[in-house]
Amino acid sequence: MKYTTIQGDTWDSIAYKAVGSEYAMIEIMKANKEYLGTLVFNGGVELDIPESAKKANIINISSPWE
């Protein structure tokens, strides 16, 4: 999957918009290493959104008493 940035996007906002969770940010960063130095994106940058980012969206937290 691809995501095209808009002016002002950040890694966490991209993750939230692309897969619904900012927790996917690390996986998206790993797939787009050439942009690791970018904190705030210009518009029009095409990023890869890997399948692993979609899986990072799922967080399974169980209660300690379960």
C-alpha positions as CSV (number, residue, x, y, z in Angstrom):
1,M,0.0,0.0,0.0
2,K,1.2,3.5,-0.7
3,Y,0.5,6.8,1.2
4,T,1.1,10.2,-0.3
5,T,1.9,12.8,2.3
6,I,0.2,16.2,2.7
7,Q,2.1,19.3,4.0
8,G,2.6,18.9,7.8
9,D,2.3,15.1,8.1
10,T,4.4,13.5,10.8
11,W,5.3,9.8,11.2
12,D,2.6,9.3,13.8
13,S,-0.1,11.1,11.9
14,I,0.8,9.1,8.8
15,A,0.5,5.9,10.7
16,Y,-2.9,6.9,12.2
17,K,-4.3,8.0,8.8
18,A,-3.0,4.9,6.9
19,V,-3.8,2.1,9.3
20,G,-5.7,3.7,12.2
21,S,-3.0,3.6,14.9
22,E,0.1,5.6,15.7
23,Y,1.6,2.4,17.0
24,A,2.3,1.4,13.4
25,M,4.8,4.3,13.0
26,I,7.9,2.2,13.6
27,E,7.0,-0.3,10.9
28,I,6.3,2.5,8.4
29,M,9.6,4.2,9.3
30,K,11.5,0.9,8.7
31,A,10.0,0.6,5.3
32,N,11.0,4.2,4.4
33,K,14.5,4.6,5.7
34,E,15.4,7.2,3.2
35,Y,13.1,9.6,5.1
36,L,14.2,8.9,8.7
37,G,15.6,12.4,9.0
38,T,12.3,14.0,8.2
39,L,10.1,15.1,11.1
40,V,7.5,17.1,9.2
41,F,6.8,16.1,5.6
42,N,6.2,18.3,2.6
43,G,3.2,17.3,0.5
44,G,3.5,14.8,-2.3
45,V,6.0,12.3,-0.8
46,E,5.0,8.7,-1.6
47,L,5.6,6.3,1.3
48,D,5.3,2.5,1.4
49,I,2.9,1.2,4.1
50,P,4.0,-2.4,4.7
51,E,1.6,-5.2,5.8
52,S,3.5,-5.4,9.1
53,A,2.2,-1.9,9.8
54,K,-1.4,-3.1,9.6
55,K,-0.6,-5.9,12.1
56,A,1.1,-3.4,14.4
57,N,-2.3,-1.7,14.7
58,I,-3.6,-4.6,16.7
59,I,-2.7,-4.4,20.3
60,N,-3.7,-7.2,22.6
61,I,-3.7,-6.0,26.2
62,S,-5.1,-8.4,28.8
63,S,-5.8,-7.7,32.4
64,P,-3.4,-9.2,34.9
65,W,-6.2,-11.0,36.6
66,E,-7.2,-12.9,33.5
